[in-house]
C-alpha cells in the first residue's frame, strides 16, 4: 500500500510557520472546522512583530460561544482595513513585503469576508500552494460525516481517507493513543516544534511564535527552507 501521510487541524488565522510545516509533511491536509469554536484561541487571531514588540491581530467574531468553527460569521468588515494598515506599517521595510503586497492588499481591501472558516482556509491553501509551492492536497471533515469524538474521531477520518501515517501537534497526545492507531495500520508521528532556524527578522529579539507573514515578508520564496521538517517522512 502506498504511503499516505495525513494531518487534521482546525483552520487558524494566518497561522505560524509550524502549522505550515505540518502541511508540508502531509500528502493530505484536512481542515477540522466542524468542531466547537473556542474564544481567545488561534482561530481568529495571531501575533506579528512590531517596532514596539509583539502585537495580536484579532478578527472580532462576537461573543457567542455555542457554535462550530464553520458557523462563525464575521459581523463587521471594519477590521479588514485596520489589519492591512497595521501589517503595512510593521512590514513595509521587510525585504519581500512588496513581493506579496498585492495579494494581501486584495485579501483585506478587495473582498468582504463573512465566514471565518472560509477566510482562514483560503489564506492557508493559497500560501501553501502558491507561495511555498507545496503539493499537499486539501480537504474538509464536513465531507465525511464523522460521528465519533476526540481520538476516535481522528481515527475514523484517517480510515475513511485511507491514511497510512498521521502527523499531529504534540498537544493531541492527551487523547491520541498510538497503539490504537497502530492496530488500525496507521503510524502516528508527533511534531517537534523545537530547533527551528532563525531568519532575518525585523525588530529584535527574534521570536519564532508569530504569524507566517513574518517569514514570508522576511525570506520570501526561500521561507520553506526554515521549516526544518520539510519532507522529513517522505
C-alpha positions as CSV (number, residue, x, y, z in Angstrom):
1,X,0.0,0.0,0.0
2,X,1.4,3.4,-1.0
3,X,2.2,5.7,1.9
4,X,-0.3,8.4,2.6
5,X,0.5,11.0,5.3
6,X,-2.5,12.9,6.6
7,X,-2.9,15.8,9.1
8,X,-6.1,17.1,10.6
9,X,-6.2,20.6,12.2
10,X,-8.7,23.4,12.8
11,X,-8.2,26.4,10.5
12,X,-6.4,29.3,12.1
13,X,-6.0,33.0,11.1
14,X,-2.6,33.4,9.4
15,X,-1.0,30.6,11.5
16,X,2.6,30.4,12.4
17,X,5.3,28.5,10.4
18,X,4.8,25.3,12.5
19,X,1.3,25.0,11.1
20,X,2.6,25.2,7.5
21,X,5.4,22.8,8.5
22,X,2.8,20.1,9.2
23,X,1.2,20.9,5.9
24,X,4.5,20.5,4.1
25,X,4.8,17.0,5.6
26,X,1.4,15.9,4.5
27,X,0.0,14.3,1.4
28,X,-3.5,15.3,2.5
29,X,-4.3,18.1,5.0
30,X,-7.9,18.1,6.3
31,X,-9.4,21.1,7.9
32,X,-11.3,20.2,11.1
33,X,-13.7,23.1,11.3
34,X,-16.8,21.2,12.4
35,X,-15.6,21.4,16.0
36,X,-16.6,23.8,18.8
37,X,-15.3,27.4,18.2
38,X,-13.1,28.5,21.1
39,X,-12.6,32.1,22.0
40,X,-9.2,33.7,22.7
41,X,-7.6,31.0,20.6
42,X,-5.8,30.8,17.2
43,X,-9.0,30.6,15.1
44,X,-9.5,34.3,14.8
45,X,-6.2,35.9,15.8
46,X,-2.4,35.7,15.6
47,X,0.8,37.5,16.5
48,X,3.0,39.8,14.5
49,X,6.2,41.7,15.2
50,X,6.0,45.4,15.5
51,X,8.5,48.2,16.4
52,X,7.0,48.1,19.9
53,X,7.0,44.4,20.4
54,X,4.6,41.5,19.8
55,X,1.0,42.5,18.8
56,X,-2.1,40.5,18.4
57,X,-4.1,40.8,15.2
58,X,-7.7,39.8,16.2
59,X,-10.8,39.4,14.0
60,X,-13.8,40.4,16.0
61,X,-16.3,37.5,15.8
62,X,-18.8,38.3,18.5
63,X,-19.3,36.7,22.0
64,X,-21.5,33.7,21.1
65,X,-19.9,30.5,22.4
66,X,-22.0,27.6,21.3
67,X,-21.1,27.4,17.6
68,X,-18.9,25.4,15.3
69,X,-15.9,27.0,13.7
70,X,-17.5,26.9,10.2
71,X,-20.6,28.7,11.7
72,X,-18.6,31.7,12.9
73,X,-19.8,34.8,11.0
74,X,-17.7,38.0,10.9
75,X,-20.3,40.6,11.6
76,X,-18.4,43.8,10.7
77,X,-15.8,44.3,8.0
78,X,-14.0,47.3,9.6
79,X,-11.2,45.0,10.9
80,X,-10.1,44.3,7.4
81,X,-8.8,47.8,6.6
82,X,-7.3,48.1,10.1
83,X,-5.4,44.8,9.9
84,X,-4.0,45.8,6.5
85,X,-2.8,49.2,7.8
86,X,-1.1,47.6,10.7
87,X,0.6,45.0,8.5
88,X,1.8,47.7,6.1
89,X,3.1,49.8,8.9
90,X,5.0,46.9,10.6
91,X,6.4,45.2,7.5
92,X,6.8,47.7,4.7
93,X,10.5,47.7,5.2
94,X,10.8,43.9,5.1
95,X,12.8,42.5,2.1
96,X,9.9,40.7,0.5
97,X,6.9,42.9,1.5
98,X,6.4,44.2,-2.0
99,X,6.6,40.7,-3.4
100,X,3.4,39.8,-1.6
101,X,1.8,43.2,-1.1
102,X,-0.8,43.0,-4.0
103,X,-2.1,39.6,-2.8
104,X,-2.6,40.7,0.8
105,X,-4.0,44.1,-0.2
106,X,-6.6,42.3,-2.3
107,X,-7.5,40.0,0.6
108,X,-8.1,42.8,3.0
109,X,-9.5,45.6,0.7
110,X,-10.9,43.7,-2.2
111,X,-13.1,41.0,-0.6
112,X,-15.8,41.3,2.1
113,X,-15.2,38.2,4.4
114,X,-18.3,36.9,6.2
115,X,-17.1,33.4,7.2
116,X,-14.1,33.0,9.4
117,X,-13.5,29.4,8.2
118,X,-13.7,30.5,4.6
119,X,-11.1,33.2,5.1
120,X,-8.8,31.0,7.1
121,X,-8.9,28.1,4.7
122,X,-8.4,30.3,1.6
123,X,-5.4,32.0,3.1
124,X,-3.8,28.7,4.3
125,X,-4.3,26.9,1.0
126,X,-3.1,29.9,-1.1
127,X,0.0,30.5,1.0
128,X,0.8,26.7,1.0
129,X,0.4,26.0,-2.7
130,X,1.2,29.4,-4.4
131,X,3.8,30.9,-2.1
132,X,5.5,27.8,-0.7
133,X,4.8,25.6,-3.7
134,X,3.6,22.7,-1.6
135,X,2.0,19.7,-3.4
136,X,-0.3,18.9,-0.5
137,X,-4.0,18.2,-1.2
138,X,-6.6,19.8,1.0
139,X,-10.0,18.6,2.3
140,X,-12.6,19.3,5.0
141,X,-14.0,17.0,7.6
142,X,-17.5,18.1,6.6
143,X,-17.2,15.9,3.6
144,X,-17.0,12.7,5.7
145,X,-20.0,12.8,8.1
146,X,-17.9,11.9,11.1
147,X,-19.8,10.7,14.2
148,X,-17.0,9.9,16.7
149,X,-15.3,12.2,19.2
150,X,-11.7,13.0,20.2
151,X,-9.2,10.3,19.2
152,X,-11.8,8.0,17.8
153,X,-13.0,10.8,15.5
154,X,-9.4,11.3,14.2
155,X,-9.1,7.5,13.6
156,X,-12.5,7.5,11.9
157,X,-11.4,10.1,9.4
158,X,-8.0,8.5,8.8
159,X,-9.6,5.2,7.9
160,X,-12.0,7.0,5.5
161,X,-9.2,8.7,3.6
162,X,-7.1,5.5,3.7
163,X,-4.2,7.1,5.6
164,X,-1.0,5.1,6.4
165,X,0.5,7.8,8.6
166,X,-0.8,10.6,10.8
167,X,1.1,13.6,11.8
168,X,-0.1,15.7,14.7
169,X,0.9,18.5,17.0
170,X,2.1,17.4,20.5
171,X,-0.9,18.6,22.4
172,X,-3.1,15.8,20.9
173,X,-1.1,13.3,22.9
174,X,-3.7,13.8,25.6
175,X,-6.3,11.9,23.6
176,X,-4.4,10.1,20.8
177,X,-3.3,6.6,21.7
178,X,-0.6,5.4,19.4
179,X,-1.3,1.7,19.9
180,X,-4.9,2.1,18.9
181,X,-3.8,3.7,15.6
182,X,-1.1,1.1,15.0
183,X,-3.7,-1.6,15.4
184,X,-5.5,0.0,12.5
185,X,-2.3,0.1,10.4
186,X,-1.7,3.8,10.9
187,X,1.6,5.2,12.2
188,X,1.5,8.3,14.4
189,X,4.2,11.0,14.1
190,X,4.4,13.7,16.7
191,X,5.5,17.1,15.5
192,X,8.6,18.6,17.2
193,X,8.5,22.3,17.2
194,X,11.9,22.8,18.7
195,X,15.1,23.7,16.9
196,X,13.8,25.9,14.1
197,X,16.5,28.0,12.4
198,X,16.4,31.7,12.8
199,X,16.0,34.0,9.8
200,X,16.5,37.8,9.3
201,X,13.6,39.2,11.3
202,X,12.7,42.8,11.9
203,X,12.5,44.2,15.4
204,X,14.8,42.1,17.7
205,X,14.9,40.0,19.7
206,X,14.0,37.1,17.4
207,X,10.6,35.4,18.0
208,X,9.5,32.1,16.4
209,X,5.9,32.2,17.6
210,X,4.5,34.7,15.1
211,X,2.3,34.6,12.0
212,X,3.7,33.1,8.8
213,X,3.5,36.5,7.2
214,X,6.6,37.4,9.2
215,X,8.5,34.6,7.5
216,X,7.1,35.4,4.1
217,X,7.9,39.1,4.2
218,X,11.4,38.3,5.6
219,X,12.5,35.4,3.4
220,X,10.1,35.3,0.5
221,X,10.1,32.1,-1.6
222,X,13.0,30.8,0.5
223,X,10.8,30.6,3.5
224,X,10.2,26.8,3.2
225,X,13.9,26.3,4.0
226,X,13.3,27.5,7.5
227,X,10.7,24.7,8.1
228,X,13.1,22.1,9.5
229,X,10.8,19.1,8.9
230,X,10.1,19.7,5.2
231,X,9.8,16.2,3.5
232,X,11.1,14.5,6.6
233,X,8.8,11.5,6.3
234,X,8.7,11.2,2.5
